[in-house]
Amino acid sequence: MVSRRFRRRLASAMTQEKPTVWVGKSGVSEGLIEEVSKQLDARRAVKVKVQRSLLARYTVREVATIVAEKTGAELIEVRGRTFVLYRRKRSARGLRKA
């Protein structure tokens, strides 16, 4: 769990960033989860944009919650059709070989 202060600072910093992942009409797929997880490993925070075609079935908050749960990330902010996820860097000790 991140602090309220960190959450505000990260949300503020991410407003200048462009989204790096887009969720299209296919919704939350395994490929999307893998890509978000890979980007979280690389940068710890990722900005995701939901395309309008998906909003007929889900709200942005629902999509954000699903992606956050499946990636083990924390939802920082939902603003319009975009949301920000954060995941602490995984330690080498915490990773297992498959």
C-alpha positions as CSV (number, residue, x, y, z in Angstrom):
1,M,0.0,0.0,0.0
2,V,1.4,3.4,-1.0
3,S,0.9,6.5,1.1
4,R,-1.5,9.2,0.1
5,R,1.4,11.7,-0.4
6,F,3.2,9.3,-2.8
7,R,-0.1,8.6,-4.6
8,R,-0.6,12.4,-5.2
9,R,3.0,13.0,-6.3
10,L,2.9,10.1,-8.7
11,A,-0.5,11.1,-10.2
12,S,0.9,14.6,-10.6
13,A,4.0,13.4,-12.3
14,M,2.1,11.1,-14.6
15,T,-0.1,13.9,-16.0
16,Q,2.7,14.9,-18.3
17,E,3.3,11.4,-19.6
18,K,1.6,9.9,-22.6
19,P,-0.3,6.6,-22.3
20,T,1.9,3.7,-23.2
21,V,-0.8,1.0,-23.3
22,W,-4.2,1.2,-24.9
23,V,-7.1,-1.1,-24.1
24,G,-9.2,-1.7,-27.3
25,K,-12.5,-3.4,-28.0
26,S,-11.0,-6.8,-27.3
27,G,-10.9,-5.8,-23.6
28,V,-8.6,-7.2,-21.0
29,S,-6.7,-10.0,-22.7
30,E,-3.7,-12.1,-21.7
31,G,-1.6,-10.1,-24.1
32,L,-2.6,-6.8,-22.5
33,I,-1.9,-8.2,-19.0
34,E,1.6,-9.4,-20.1
35,E,2.4,-6.0,-21.7
36,V,1.3,-4.0,-18.7
37,S,3.2,-6.3,-16.4
38,K,6.4,-6.0,-18.5
39,Q,6.1,-2.2,-18.5
40,L,5.6,-2.2,-14.7
41,D,8.7,-4.3,-14.3
42,A,10.6,-1.8,-16.4
43,R,9.3,1.5,-15.0
44,R,7.1,0.7,-11.9
45,A,4.4,3.1,-13.2
46,V,2.3,2.9,-16.4
47,K,-0.4,5.0,-17.9
48,V,-3.2,3.1,-19.7
49,K,-5.9,4.6,-22.0
50,V,-9.2,2.9,-22.6
51,Q,-10.7,3.3,-26.1
52,R,-14.3,4.4,-26.4
53,S,-15.4,1.2,-28.1
54,L,-14.9,-0.7,-24.8
55,L,-16.9,1.8,-22.8
56,A,-20.1,0.3,-24.1
57,R,-19.5,-2.8,-21.9
58,Y,-17.3,-1.6,-19.0
59,T,-16.5,1.6,-17.1
60,V,-12.9,2.8,-17.0
61,R,-12.8,2.1,-13.3
62,E,-13.9,-1.5,-13.9
63,V,-11.2,-2.1,-16.5
64,A,-8.6,-0.4,-14.3
65,T,-9.5,-2.6,-11.3
66,I,-9.4,-5.8,-13.4
67,V,-5.9,-4.9,-14.8
68,A,-4.6,-3.9,-11.4
69,E,-5.7,-7.2,-9.8
70,K,-4.3,-9.3,-12.6
71,T,-0.9,-7.6,-12.6
72,G,-0.6,-7.2,-8.8
73,A,-0.4,-3.5,-9.2
74,E,-2.0,-0.7,-7.3
75,L,-4.5,1.7,-9.0
76,I,-3.2,5.2,-8.4
77,E,-5.6,7.4,-10.4
78,V,-8.5,7.2,-12.8
79,R,-9.0,10.4,-14.9
80,G,-11.3,10.4,-17.9
81,R,-10.5,7.4,-20.0
82,T,-7.0,6.9,-18.6
83,F,-5.7,5.3,-15.4
84,V,-2.3,5.0,-13.7
85,L,-1.0,1.8,-12.2
86,Y,2.0,1.4,-9.9
87,R,3.8,-1.7,-8.7
88,R,6.9,-1.8,-6.5
89,K,10.0,-3.3,-8.0
90,R,10.1,-7.1,-7.4
91,S,13.1,-8.3,-5.5
92,A,15.2,-11.1,-7.0
93,R,14.4,-13.2,-3.9
94,G,10.7,-12.9,-4.6
95,L,10.9,-14.2,-8.2
96,R,10.5,-17.9,-8.8
97,K,11.7,-20.0,-11.7
98,A,8.9,-21.6,-13.7
